[in-house]
Amino acid sequence: MTNDNTRSKANAVFFSAIMVISMVAVGFAAAPAAAAVNDDGSGIDFPDQTSDDSTVDVEIDSYDSTTGDNAVVAVTYKQPDGDIVVAGVNSSTGLSSAGTVEVELGNSTPGTHTAHLFDMDDAPSVSAGDVIDASDASDTTDTAYVAVDGQRTPFNNVAGDGSIVYQGEDDVVFRGNDYGEVNPSSLSGTSGAREGTPLQVPIPENEETGTYDSNGPTEAAADFTTTVVSPTITTAEVQLTDTGSDISQVGPDSAGQLKIFAEWNFGDAEGLAITVEDPSGADITNEVLLDDSNEVNGTDVLQYGENESNPEDASVGLDLEGEDAGEYTVIFEGNDEIDQGSVTQEYTIELTTEDELSIDVAEDSVTQGSNVDYTVSGGTDGQFRLVTIEGGDFADGVSDSQSADIFRNVDDVSDTGYNSSDDYAWALVEIDGTTAVGSIETQYLDTADVTVEVYSYENEVLSLDSDDLEDDVDLEVTEGELTLDSPTDEYTIGSEVDVNGTAEAADEVRLYALNNDNWEIITVNGQDNIDVDSDDTFEVEDVTLSNGDGGGNDILAFEGQYQIGVIDADDARNIELDSGDDSEINTSSWTSNDGTRATIRSESGGLTAQFGTVDGQFATEDSTMTVNGTAEGQSNVVVAFVGERGEVDVTEVSVDNDGTFDEEDVSVDLSQGAASGHVISLGRDGTVGDGDLPSTNSSDTVGIDELSSFITNLEDQSLTGNQVRDRIVSQTTEADATDDLMISTTFRVTEASVSLDSVYPEGAQADGINPVAAGETMVVEGTTNLQPDDNSIVLNVLNQNDNSIESASVEEWSNDGQFTLTVDTSDLETGTYTLEADSGDTTDSTDVEIVEERQTDDTGDDTGDDTGDDTGDDTGDDTGDDTGDDTGDDTGDDTGDDTGDDTADNGSSDGGSTDGSTPGFGALVALVALIAAALLATRRNN
């Protein structure tokens, strides 16, 4: 029987035309079917069905052949253009009468198909995939809709079980495997925001994506399932036909070698409509799209697999040759219902009037040593072009290998080099789209206008020909600013300084010093080169310029006035007379290569020192003393203490970068008696004395460590203090050709002491112990020989039961040992109290009267005036001038500036002064004894 209820969209499937190509050709007898098959006695039934494994079943109800040959069944479909295409053939039915025939299709493609019944002897000679005429068709036919699970075709609107539908589709029809129509409202979301929500048709453009089925969110197996997906055009571009590279600009030569390429995810539902608009917005689609023969007859609707090997890609040829220059727009959208704005894509391509190459640089002017980009424009994707700079634009002294590095192998550059025969540096660039980008290293170029050229060559050539020159551009290369900010002016030999400055466009710089004719390198912490940071600055901290293996280091190690400068390290390598630590540059080359210069004076450092004695004494209970001062150009100094019995205590103290030293805990381990302290620094040569110390190897460097050991070992030689001092001096400041420096002082080592000297009311200064009225502030003055800061003195006010009822403390006092405390007497009753000063190591006490009121009569006035005047003038003068002068000058002199003078006057060498002269000892021994006796007598008087 015949099924004539053909569907409204029962067109042949587009995919069948491609997929049936793989079918095995089947030949038939070349006789018309009608002549062999008796139509009155034959009939077939082709029911609607779901294809199983790409096969369909055709029922032969009856078969009557005039030849007696077996039956042949062919299945065809019709394309949109009306062509009838063979989908599959079964020529081996083995049936000479009724029965079921299974026909294998090229692919399980949904749509309307027709089954034809032939006699094997008279079937037309066709193969699967062939297009047949209507005259070749059998008169015995039946049609059926062949459904496929989950598969759709862009030639109808049917969606089967498991299929995908898309937002924006208007009239999709759901059909089950029995080809029965499924109501969309019976399908609801399975989870998420769509859970339980019926599917809408037309499908809204914002419909919730995901799965919808006949059971909705329930877990039971559904009879029908579909999935809503957002339609997307993933790729929409114009490409070069040969390379497949996308292109945004094209010249006339390549304008006819283009194709429109697309990828999209809804090709099983719709094709992709293509529209081409010219610069004015006019639709020129039918004038520029090419068919398979490169004729202007290309399809404006792309289907999956069209002209591309990937079945989900498609393309169509595009010919803009002969069109006007300007910007052309290609519009991509679904060809039926999926054409909403969120899906539509546009691609623009500019058609230029000429194919001439051009070249430009990112900056018209650059600093020598920096990199600059260049761009070649107007080419065609995949082409190679040669970019060059001729040797006349190279910097002086550039080697062949450096010339080969002028063009950098970056971005679109495929190769670089230097042609020595024609003297030019070159880069081979590959056009990407219509442009190619590269980069130039300008450090090897002259500081002038440099010409960069682009040729039509596709590789390096033996000799450049101006006829092949496409374009050129001038690049101004300027000298980079180079400065040396530090060191300049003065330099103390042996000291550490920071080396810093600026260097535009240099990666490294070098430091040099000039003495006579040539600049000689200064190695910086063992390195020839100094790295320049990205901000064009350089800095190296803590550099001892006078130490190093370079000739410039040796220059700065001696006193004198010199030139110091910095130069680009690359320039230095090109012009240096020798390399490494022996690197030298003559003055003319230095100047022509923009080396900087500044004046620097090398000077020997001086020595100052202050010893933390208190009132010319040191208490054995303290054990350490503060020693500070300056020793420019030195890393360490030796601090040595010598006792009268020949004991020594030696400490090495480090010197800071600013040339100062300050050590709070220098050990003083000496027996009681007269003693001396010494700070010794080595001079410019860094060697002790004449370089020879007893008990040292002559080949050894005799430095600070050896001096410390030498002095320490003197303690074991049963020497007196004077003998120890003499030997120290003879090996340092009085040695032959020495430049060592020494600062000395004398003091007495004794027990800790604290004394209460004066008590008076605030505002009424007086010597001795004076009464204080209740409610007044009591001022207590005293002296100690303990080190300040490391000790504290606590003053307790004791009543008659020795209970403390008030207290005060002090931790700081000057080097004269004088301290002051105050006590509030507001809570004290009148009477006699004991004041007790306690340092933890020693104490002193005195009684004081707290009175109701101090006298204010004439006697009181006299006491207030005379005593006040005497205290303020006589006592104040004595204390401030005499005592102050003795303590401030004698002790101060010993500690500071005049120490050198006093010591020198008493027979020492001149090394005690702060200007760097050298004191010795001589009559120092006698002075020690005399001062010790004077101090003892003074203490007994107190």
Secondary structure, DSSP 8 states (H G I E B T S, - for coil): -------TT----HHHHHHGGGS------SS-HHHHB-GGG-EEE---EE-BTTEEEEEEEE--BSS---EEEEEEEE-TTS-EEEEEEE-----SSSEEEEEE-SS---EEEEEEEEETTTS----TT-EE-GGGS-SSEEEEEEE-TT---TTS-EE-TTEEEETT--S-EEE-TTS-EE-GGG-EE-SGGGBT-B--SS--TT---EEEETTTTSSS--S-EEEEE---EEEEEEEETTT--B-SEE-GGGTTSEEEEEEES-TTT--EEEEEE-TT--B-HHHHEE-TTSSS---SEE-TTTTSSSTTEEEEEE--TTS-SEEEEEEEEESSS---TTT-EEEEEEE-S----EEEES-SEEETTSEEEEEEES--TT-EEEEEEEGGGB-TT--HHHHTTSEE--TTEEEEEEETTTTEEEEEEE-BTTEEEEEEEGGGB-SSEEEEEEES-SS--SS--GGGEEEEEEEEEE---EEEEES-EEEETT-EEEEEEEETT-SEEEEEEESSSEEEEE-BTTBS-EE--TTSEEEEEEEETTSSSSHHHHHHTSSEEEEEEEEEHHHHHHH-SB-GGG-EEEHHHHHHTT---EEEEEE----EEEE--BTTEEETTT-EEEEEEE-TT-SEEEEEEEETTS-EEEEEEE--TTSEEEEEEEE----SEEEEEEEEE--TT-SSTTS--TTS-TTS---HHHHHHHHHHGGGG---HHHHHHHHHHHTTTSTT---EEEEEEEEEE---EEEEEEEETT---SSB--EETTSEEEEEEEE-S-TTT--EEEEEE-TTS-EEEEEEE----TT-EEEEEEE-TT--SEEEEEEEE-SS-EEEEEEEEES----SHHHHHIIIIIHHIIIIIIHHIIIIIIHHIIIIIIHHHHSSHHHHHHHHTT--GGGSTTS-----TTHHHHHHHHHHHHHHHHHH-
